[in-house]
Amino acid sequence: MQPSPPTLSIVIPVYNEAPNLEPLHAELTAALKALGQPYEILFVDDGSGDSSFEVLKRLSAADAHVRVIRFRRNFGQTAAFAAGFDYAQGEIIITMDADGQNDPADIPALLHKMRAGEYDVVTGWRVERKENFARRFLSKTANRLISNSTQITVHDRGCSLKAFRSEVAKQMRLYGQLHRFLPELAAIVGARVAEVPVNDRARRAGKSKYGAISRTPRVFLDLMTVFFMLTFFTSPMRLFGGAGLISTGLGLLTGGYLALAKIYHGLTGGWAGFQAYQIGNRPMLLLAVLLVIVGIQFLMMGLIGEMLVRVYYESQHKPIYTVREVLGPGG
């Protein structure tokens, strides 16, 4: 019978991975039984068009530890992770790919790191990646860019093998391609993030469905979203207000320079000099007006953002903080 409640939940998005599922299940079962802890394996069928769901049905019928969540259509890996987090019952949630590239034998290392250092998130780092040079180069460049932008140093965000404390995973809200920024999203709710080296293996069968290079522009846009959430989410006026003040200030300085120049020519050349010095047809005047208008728009965006933040928190009674633990009476 299925142990209740499980302490470990393994979340695995599945999209057209029928040949890889049974070998992965066998490896996972061996690794998890060796840990001696109650566990569950959640396969999230992301609208597969092959026989993946039929394989998952067989696995679920034969193993009480296996649960299957089937989407009505393909929603993407981010949605699959989000569903897995929502349905997971374990105290610790471990994510991994269905293609066999993540090694279940690395799960104990993630758990040891999490418990030894009291971390909330531990992500795998594929030190020796089994991919072509182009993918490794793009991944390395993206990871460095993201680390510099978010100040969260993680070497390998593309590794799906990660461990989360349940209370952290269930607080994260995933959209778009945000599964690539799980460490950053965890940091937003105050999580402590670490990483450990893990084994990287060649895919057993088929081709990658979730790692297309064509998604790079969307990932970059999601990076901007994550950067905003990490830095300005609770105080958008700091971003938009700052930009508005700079733009308005530059516009006023430019307009003031033109006005003073015209006055100066009037003082030195009289009325004729004042009339002769034309500023109405100068591009600099148009620039000054544009900067002031843009600055006012930024300030208004900041005010609207502040109001939306208050609606977001107050309408849902969301706190603007997260508590790690409480000691003493009632803790």
C-alpha positions as CSV (number, residue, x, y, z in Angstrom):
1,M,0.0,0.0,0.0
2,Q,1.0,3.6,-0.6
3,P,2.7,5.0,2.5
4,S,0.9,8.0,3.9
5,P,1.8,10.7,4.0
6,P,4.9,10.7,1.7
7,T,7.9,12.7,2.8
8,L,9.3,12.9,-0.8
9,S,7.4,13.9,-3.9
10,I,9.1,13.4,-7.3
11,V,7.6,15.7,-10.0
12,I,8.3,14.7,-13.6
13,P,6.9,16.6,-16.6
14,V,6.2,14.2,-19.5
15,Y,5.8,15.2,-23.2
16,N,6.1,12.4,-25.7
17,E,8.6,10.3,-23.7
18,A,7.0,6.8,-23.9
19,P,10.2,4.8,-24.5
20,N,11.9,6.5,-21.5
21,L,9.3,6.1,-18.8
22,E,9.6,2.5,-17.7
23,P,13.4,2.5,-17.4
24,L,13.2,5.8,-15.5
25,H,10.5,4.4,-13.2
26,A,12.6,1.4,-12.5
27,E,15.7,3.5,-11.6
28,L,13.7,5.9,-9.5
29,T,12.1,3.1,-7.5
30,A,15.4,1.5,-6.7
31,A,16.9,4.8,-5.6
32,L,13.9,5.9,-3.5
33,K,13.5,2.5,-1.8
34,A,17.2,2.7,-0.8
35,L,16.4,6.0,1.1
36,G,13.9,4.2,3.3
37,Q,11.4,7.1,3.3
38,P,7.8,7.2,2.2
39,Y,7.6,8.7,-1.3
40,E,5.4,9.4,-4.3
41,I,6.2,9.8,-8.0
42,L,4.0,12.4,-9.8
43,F,4.1,12.1,-13.6
44,V,2.5,15.2,-15.3
45,D,1.5,14.2,-18.8
46,D,1.7,17.5,-20.7
47,G,-0.6,16.6,-23.6
48,S,1.6,13.9,-25.0
49,G,0.7,12.8,-28.5
50,D,2.4,9.4,-28.3
51,S,1.7,6.4,-26.0
52,S,3.1,8.1,-22.9
53,F,-0.2,8.2,-21.1
54,E,-0.8,4.5,-21.8
55,V,2.6,3.7,-20.3
56,L,1.9,5.9,-17.3
57,K,-1.5,4.1,-16.7
58,R,0.3,0.8,-16.6
59,L,2.9,2.2,-14.1
60,S,0.2,3.7,-11.9
61,A,-1.8,0.4,-11.9
62,A,1.3,-1.6,-11.0
63,D,2.8,0.8,-8.4
64,A,0.8,2.5,-5.7
65,H,3.5,5.2,-5.4
66,V,2.8,6.5,-8.9
67,R,0.3,9.2,-9.5
68,V,-0.5,10.6,-13.0
69,I,-1.7,14.1,-13.8
70,R,-2.9,14.4,-17.3
71,F,-3.4,17.8,-19.1
72,R,-6.1,18.3,-21.7
73,R,-3.5,19.7,-24.0
74,N,0.2,20.7,-24.1
75,F,0.7,23.7,-21.8
76,G,4.4,23.6,-21.5
77,Q,7.0,22.6,-18.9
78,T,6.3,25.5,-16.6
79,A,2.7,24.5,-16.3
80,A,3.7,20.9,-15.7
81,F,5.9,21.9,-12.8
82,A,3.2,24.2,-11.4
83,A,0.7,21.3,-11.4
84,G,3.2,19.0,-9.8
85,F,3.9,21.5,-7.0
86,D,0.1,21.9,-6.4
87,Y,-0.5,18.1,-6.2
88,A,2.6,17.1,-4.3
89,Q,2.0,15.9,-0.8
90,G,5.6,15.4,0.4
91,E,7.6,17.7,2.7
92,I,10.4,17.8,0.0
93,I,9.6,18.1,-3.7
94,I,12.2,16.9,-6.2
95,T,11.9,17.8,-9.9
96,M,13.5,15.9,-12.8
97,D,13.2,15.3,-16.5
98,A,11.5,12.2,-18.0
99,D,14.2,11.6,-20.7
100,G,16.7,9.8,-18.4
101,Q,19.3,12.5,-18.5
102,N,18.9,13.2,-14.7
103,D,20.4,10.4,-12.6
104,P,18.1,9.3,-9.7
105,A,21.2,8.2,-7.9
106,D,22.0,11.9,-7.3
107,I,18.8,12.4,-5.2
108,P,20.5,11.5,-1.9
109,A,23.2,14.2,-2.5
110,L,20.5,16.9,-3.0
111,L,18.7,15.8,0.2
112,H,22.0,15.7,2.2
113,K,22.9,19.2,1.0
114,M,19.4,20.5,1.9
115,R,19.4,19.0,5.4
116,A,23.1,19.7,6.3
117,G,23.0,23.4,5.3
118,E,19.3,24.1,6.1
119,Y,18.7,25.1,2.5
120,D,15.3,25.5,1.0
121,V,16.3,24.8,-2.6
122,V,19.1,22.7,-3.9
123,T,19.7,22.6,-7.6
124,G,21.8,20.2,-9.6
125,W,24.9,21.4,-11.5
126,R,25.9,19.3,-14.5
127,V,29.6,19.9,-14.4
128,E,30.3,17.6,-17.4
129,R,27.4,18.1,-19.7
130,K,26.6,15.6,-22.5
131,E,25.5,18.3,-25.0
132,N,26.9,19.9,-28.1
133,F,29.1,22.9,-27.9
134,A,26.4,25.4,-29.1
135,R,24.0,24.4,-26.4
136,R,26.7,24.5,-23.7
137,F,27.9,27.9,-24.9
138,L,24.4,29.4,-24.9
139,S,23.5,27.9,-21.5
140,K,26.8,29.1,-20.0
141,T,26.2,32.6,-21.4
142,A,22.6,32.7,-20.2
143,N,23.5,31.5,-16.7
144,R,26.2,34.1,-16.3
145,L,23.8,36.8,-17.6
146,I,21.1,35.8,-15.2
147,S,23.4,35.5,-12.2
148,N,24.8,39.0,-12.9
149,S,21.3,40.4,-13.3
150,T,19.7,38.7,-10.3
151,Q,22.7,38.4,-7.9
152,I,21.9,34.7,-7.4
153,T,24.8,32.6,-8.4
154,V,23.7,29.3,-9.9
155,H,25.9,27.6,-12.6
156,D,23.2,25.5,-14.3
157,R,19.6,26.7,-14.3
158,G,18.8,24.3,-17.1
159,C,19.2,21.2,-14.9
160,S,15.7,20.0,-13.9
161,L,17.1,18.0,-11.0
162,K,16.2,20.2,-8.1
163,A,14.9,19.8,-4.5
164,F,12.5,22.2,-2.8
165,R,11.0,22.4,0.6
166,S,7.2,22.0,0.0
167,E,6.3,25.3,1.7
168,V,8.6,27.2,-0.7
169,A,7.5,25.4,-3.9
170,K,3.9,26.0,-3.1
171,Q,4.4,29.7,-2.7
172,M,6.0,30.2,-6.1
173,R,3.7,31.3,-9.0
174,L,4.9,30.0,-12.4
175,Y,4.0,31.6,-15.7
176,G,5.5,31.7,-19.2
177,Q,9.0,30.0,-19.2
178,L,9.6,30.8,-15.5
179,H,10.6,27.2,-14.7
180,R,14.0,28.3,-15.9
181,F,14.2,30.8,-13.0
182,L,13.0,28.6,-10.1
183,P,16.0,29.6,-7.9
184,E,15.2,33.2,-8.4
185,L,11.4,32.7,-7.8
186,A,12.4,30.8,-4.6
187,A,14.6,33.7,-3.6
188,I,11.7,36.1,-3.9
189,V,9.9,34.3,-1.0
190,G,13.2,34.3,1.0
191,A,14.5,30.8,0.2
192,R,18.1,29.8,0.8
193,V,19.5,28.4,-2.5
194,A,22.5,26.0,-2.9
195,E,23.7,23.7,-5.7
196,V,25.5,20.4,-5.9
197,P,27.4,18.6,-8.8
198,V,25.3,15.9,-10.4
199,N,25.8,13.4,-13.1
200,D,24.6,14.2,-16.6
201,R,23.7,11.4,-19.0
202,A,22.8,11.1,-22.6
203,R,19.1,10.9,-23.5
204,R,17.9,7.3,-23.8
205,A,15.6,7.8,-26.7
206,G,13.9,10.5,-28.8
207,K,14.8,14.2,-29.0
208,S,14.5,17.1,-26.6
209,K,11.0,18.7,-26.6
210,Y,11.5,21.4,-24.0
211,G,15.0,22.8,-24.6
212,A,14.7,24.4,-28.0
213,I,17.1,27.3,-28.7
214,S,14.2,29.1,-30.4
215,R,12.8,29.9,-26.9
216,T,15.8,32.1,-26.1
217,P,13.9,35.4,-26.8
218,R,11.1,34.4,-24.5
219,V,13.6,33.4,-21.8
220,F,15.2,36.8,-22.1
221,L,11.8,38.5,-21.6
222,D,11.1,36.3,-18.6
223,L,14.5,37.3,-17.2
224,M,13.3,40.9,-17.3
225,T,10.2,39.9,-15.4
226,V,12.1,38.0,-12.8
227,F,14.6,40.9,-12.4
228,F,11.7,43.3,-11.8
229,M,10.1,40.9,-9.3
230,L,13.3,40.5,-7.4
231,T,14.1,44.2,-7.3
232,F,11.0,46.4,-7.7
233,F,7.9,44.2,-7.2
234,T,6.8,45.7,-3.9
235,S,7.9,49.2,-4.8
236,P,7.6,49.9,-8.6
237,M,7.8,53.6,-8.0
238,R,11.5,53.2,-7.3
239,L,12.0,52.0,-11.0
240,F,9.4,54.1,-12.9
241,G,9.7,57.1,-10.6
242,G,13.5,57.1,-10.9
243,A,13.3,56.9,-14.7
244,G,10.6,59.6,-14.7
245,L,12.6,62.0,-12.6
246,I,15.7,61.5,-14.8
247,S,13.8,62.0,-18.0
248,T,11.8,65.0,-16.7
249,G,15.0,66.5,-15.3
250,L,16.9,66.2,-18.6
251,G,13.9,67.7,-20.4
252,L,13.7,70.7,-18.1
253,L,17.5,71.2,-18.3
254,T,17.4,71.1,-22.1
255,G,14.4,73.4,-22.3
256,G,16.0,75.8,-19.7
257,Y,19.2,75.9,-21.8
258,L,17.3,76.9,-24.9
259,A,15.3,79.5,-22.9
260,L,18.5,81.0,-21.3
261,A,20.3,81.1,-24.7
262,K,17.4,83.1,-26.2
263,I,17.4,85.5,-23.3
264,Y,21.1,85.9,-23.6
265,H,20.9,86.8,-27.3
266,G,18.2,89.3,-26.4
267,L,20.3,90.9,-23.7
268,T,23.4,91.2,-26.0
269,G,21.6,92.0,-29.3
270,G,18.5,93.7,-28.1
271,W,15.0,92.9,-29.5
272,A,16.4,92.2,-32.9
273,G,18.9,89.6,-31.4
274,F,16.1,88.1,-29.4
275,Q,13.9,87.6,-32.5
276,A,16.8,86.4,-34.6
277,Y,17.7,83.5,-32.3
278,Q,15.2,80.9,-33.2
279,I,14.5,77.8,-31.0
280,G,11.0,76.8,-32.2
281,N,12.4,74.8,-35.2
282,R,15.3,73.2,-33.4
283,P,15.3,69.4,-32.7
284,M,16.6,70.1,-29.2
285,L,13.3,71.8,-28.3
286,L,11.4,68.7,-29.5
287,L,13.7,66.5,-27.5
288,A,13.1,68.6,-24.4
289,V,9.3,68.4,-24.8
290,L,9.6,64.6,-25.4
291,L,11.7,64.0,-22.4
292,V,9.3,65.9,-20.1
293,I,6.3,64.0,-21.5
294,V,8.0,60.6,-21.2
295,G,9.1,61.5,-17.7
296,I,5.5,62.3,-16.7
297,Q,4.4,59.0,-18.2
298,F,7.0,57.1,-16.2
299,L,5.8,58.8,-13.0
300,M,2.2,57.9,-13.8
301,M,3.2,54.3,-14.5
302,G,4.9,54.2,-11.1
303,L,1.8,55.5,-9.4
304,I,-0.4,52.9,-11.2
305,G,2.1,50.2,-10.3
306,E,2.0,51.2,-6.6
307,M,-1.8,51.0,-6.7
308,L,-1.7,47.6,-8.4
309,V,0.7,46.2,-5.8
310,R,-1.6,47.3,-3.0
311,V,-4.6,45.7,-4.7
312,Y,-2.5,42.5,-5.2
313,Y,-1.6,42.2,-1.6
314,E,-4.6,43.6,0.2
315,S,-7.3,41.9,-1.9
316,Q,-5.8,38.5,-1.3
317,H,-4.6,39.3,2.2
318,K,-1.0,38.5,1.2
319,P,1.7,39.5,3.6
320,I,4.7,41.4,2.2
321,Y,7.0,39.1,4.1
322,T,7.6,35.4,4.6
323,V,8.4,33.7,7.9
324,R,11.0,30.9,8.2
325,E,10.1,29.8,11.7
326,V,8.6,31.0,15.0
327,L,10.1,30.1,18.4
328,G,8.5,30.2,21.8
329,P,4.8,29.8,22.8
330,G,2.6,29.2,19.7
331,G,5.7,28.6,17.5
